[in-house]
């Protein structure tokens, strides 16, 4: 049975522009990243403390996540202008065999 290496972890998160991030994993020896599924979620707008409260206008954000052959791309956008916007909290889940 395939399994994820015990060394599997995030090795780096790089912010390439406002709201645009690249995630690199530390080890993908025992699985193929390009066939993985990624799910991203979170809340808030970076630097806007009230946005951490449920019901605040900026609590929600629009998300996109794409699994590439060597990394994972994440994009977060403002929930009403669709401009790229940094989030306060982001959760990333990756599933693969």
Secondary structure per residue as TSV (DSSP state, phi and psi in degrees):
chain	resnum	aa	ss	phi	psi
A	1	X	-	360.0	134.0
A	2	X	-	-66.9	149.7
A	3	X	-	-147.0	157.9
A	4	X	-	-82.1	136.8
A	5	X	-	-59.9	147.8
A	6	X	T	-66.3	-15.2
A	7	X	T	-86.6	-2.0
A	8	X	-	-61.6	122.4
A	9	X	S	-168.3	170.7
A	10	X	E	-82.2	123.8
A	11	X	E	-91.8	-30.3
A	12	X	E	-159.2	152.6
A	13	X	E	-127.4	120.6
A	14	X	E	-115.1	126.6
A	15	X	E	-88.4	111.5
A	16	X	E	-92.9	-18.8
A	17	X	E	-167.7	170.7
A	18	X	T	-57.2	123.9
A	19	X	T	76.4	3.5
A	20	X	E	-121.1	122.5
A	21	X	E	-133.6	148.9
A	22	X	E	-120.0	127.5
A	23	X	E	-109.1	127.2
A	24	X	E	-113.7	133.1
A	25	X	E	-91.9	153.7
A	26	X	S	-78.5	-26.6
A	27	X	-	-156.0	126.4
A	28	X	-	-127.0	29.2
A	29	X	T	-60.5	-40.2
A	30	X	T	-96.5	8.9
A	31	X	S	-157.3	164.4
A	32	X	-	-98.9	113.9
A	33	X	G	-61.8	-36.5
A	34	X	G	-65.7	-17.2
A	35	X	G	-104.1	11.2
A	36	X	-	-81.9	162.0
A	37	X	E	-113.2	137.5
A	38	X	E	-123.1	143.5
A	39	X	E	-128.3	134.3
A	40	X	E	-130.3	144.3
A	41	X	E	-158.5	172.6
A	42	X	E	162.8	-158.4
A	43	X	E	-160.8	165.5
A	44	X	E	80.3	164.5
A	45	X	E	-117.0	129.4
A	46	X	T	-54.3	129.8
A	47	X	T	83.8	-1.2
A	48	X	B	-114.3	87.9
A	49	X	G	-55.4	-41.0
A	50	X	G	-60.4	-23.7
A	51	X	G	-69.2	-7.2
A	52	X	G	-85.0	-1.2
A	53	X	S	-100.3	127.9
A	54	X	T	-54.7	133.7
A	55	X	T	98.1	-17.4
A	56	X	S	-65.8	147.3
A	57	X	T	-56.3	-30.3
A	58	X	T	-104.8	13.5
A	59	X	S	-63.8	-40.1
A	60	X	-	-93.4	153.9
A	61	X	-	-141.9	161.2
A	62	X	E	-89.6	136.1
A	63	X	E	-123.9	148.7
A	64	X	E	-138.5	142.9
A	65	X	E	-141.0	136.7
A	66	X	E	-134.8	128.9
A	67	X	E	-91.3	123.5
A	68	X	-	-105.0	179.8
A	69	X	S	-70.7	-26.2
A	70	X	S	-125.3	-6.0
A	71	X	-	-160.0	-179.8
A	72	X	E	-124.4	131.4
A	73	X	E	-103.2	134.6
A	74	X	E	-125.6	137.6
A	75	X	E	-132.6	129.0
A	76	X	E	-119.0	142.2
A	77	X	E	-131.0	154.0
A	78	X	-	-58.4	141.0
A	79	X	T	-74.3	-10.9
A	80	X	T	-126.3	-20.7
A	81	X	T	-102.5	-15.8
A	82	X	-	63.2	14.8
A	83	X	-	-75.4	147.9
A	84	X	B	-56.5	135.5
A	85	X	-	-149.0	135.6
A	86	X	-	-74.1	142.0
A	87	X	E	-91.9	166.4
A	88	X	E	-88.3	-45.9
A	89	X	E	-135.4	136.2
A	90	X	E	-134.9	133.5
A	91	X	E	-114.1	130.7
A	92	X	E	-120.6	129.3
A	93	X	E	-120.6	136.6
A	94	X	E	-127.5	130.0
A	95	X	E	-122.0	133.7
A	96	X	-	-160.9	166.5
A	97	X	-	-121.6	360.0
